[in-house]
């Protein structure tokens, strides 16, 4: 079975006035935090929704860090925190590109 990769909904995403529903730049609902996590407190659902709303911007920042060229080329050589962060960012970008397993 070969799953096709689907690109995420383009950002920026915006949080609905209810603090739970998240909409993409195209106006389509991306997710509703109350539906995804009905068994957690409302306050925590809203906090999760705020964090999820930032996903496109956070992914863009991670991609920018991943594109930065550190002075080392192997993760085990990374001594400076920024070099380590670059390698971690690259791993996260690769993870985000993987097709979901069905």
BELVENPE-V588835 format. One line per field, one symbol per residue. ss: DSSP state (A for helix, B for strand, O for the rest). Layout:
ss=???
This chain:
ss=OOOOOOOOOOOOOBBOOOOOBBBOOOOOBBBBAAAAOOOOOAAAAAAAAAAAAOAAAAAAAAAAAAAOOOOOOOAAAOOOAAAAAAAAAAAAAAAAAOOOOO
